[in-house]
């Protein structure tokens, strides 16, 4: 099977692979490598340019797009499931910890992100004759919801899941399909197995490449030496008879045969060298490389950047969360965690002065410069140049950072509203990374980012040690950046 979009390099070329629908298969690869395209090919949304893809089961793509979210959950379910099979959806909701009676007659838009995800999962798995492909099922889900989804998926026989959450993949997959630079490669094991095996293979290829470079250099020198020696022998056969090594000193037939043998050995050495060079060209094709990011931290005279004392928020007369107290000091990272809908993003909005409800207790932000990554990127519009000018960004640094985050040059001309979610998130991140600040406020920065981008962020945070207030559900990431958790608890 081969596929590529018009005017672009083929994403897949002569791919041949068999996948078992009983596997719990994880699909991984860098952003832009073709994960969503492969899912579209599997679901029949697009056709291969050549070759074929044979599917023995109908494919259900998750998440389904809900055109009108202001409908009852019951009506949305019936758009995808026959009324006679409604009990199957209720069964799946029960397995996900939701009572159908409590949710079927609620407006879909009123549900939290985690609840909406569970409804769409229940629809996907209600028909056990379908093969379910899951595209980022944990986006915007809190830690508790993620663990519920883990437990749910571990009861299922087989599916394909795309996710950039390493911990999640390790818990819900037993095979991994990696879209690498030059091929699709299948691994028997979860993400950790894939990562270990890929690192070992990459290191073997790096070592072999270095050995071949040394061998090619040595063989080239030997071949040249033998060729020069052979030519000198040949020259003696027609040279001055009084010259040493001429016919006077050596039988002409013997010298000619010896020169031919030397030249033959030189050709054999050249042949070995060329074979080594050909083999070398097969190495290092799938090694992923990333460049070190920069994060611009300004010096601050304020030791305490944020201070909360018995602080909570409320709409109407009900607080969103139990009062919290904490201090964020220079060089510290605090992660605001808690269930979806508890008010994590609202707390950040209050800190930045754009929360419209009531504030109780004290929340103080020192007079420091800030750099923000917002959760919602769908409102971005215009060109990159317009975005850079509006945010007063250093243009060359901004473009350089986007390149390091995996943007190709062709994307620079795409309008922000036409970019993918992953591209929009990287635009937001690049803006924050190049904006000098004393305090960095990031709301779910990892959504739609591949593992390589996540590791880039981990490395720069570990190196620079910025002062940061962050909302993030990826436990691996928070552990790696040594964040202190502040848990918001519902009333």
Secondary structure, 3 states (H helix, E strand, C coil): CEECCCCCCCCECCCCCCCCCCCEEEEEECCCCCHHHHHHHHHCCCCCCECCCCCCCCEEEECCCCCCCCCEHHHHHHCCCCHHHHHHHHHHHHHCCCCHHHHCCCEHHHCCHHHHHHHHHHHHHHCCCCEEEEECCCCCCCHHHHHHHHHHHCCCCCEEEECCCHHHHHHHCCEEEEECCCCEEEECCCHHHHHHHHHHHHHHHHHHHHHHHHHHHHHHHHHHHHHHHHHHHHHHHCCCCCCCCCCCCCCHHHHHHHHHHHHHHHHHHHHHHHHHHHHHCCCCCCCCCCCCCCCCECCCCCCEEEEEEEEEEEECCEECCCCEEEEEECCCEEEEEECCCCCHHHHHHHHCCCCCCEEEEEEEECCCCEEEECCCCCCCCCCHHHHHHHCCCCHHHHHHHHHHCCCCHHHHHCCHHHCCHHHHHHHHHHHHHHCCECEEEEECCCCCCCHHHHHHHHHHHHHHCCCEEEECCCHHHHHHCCCEEEEECCC
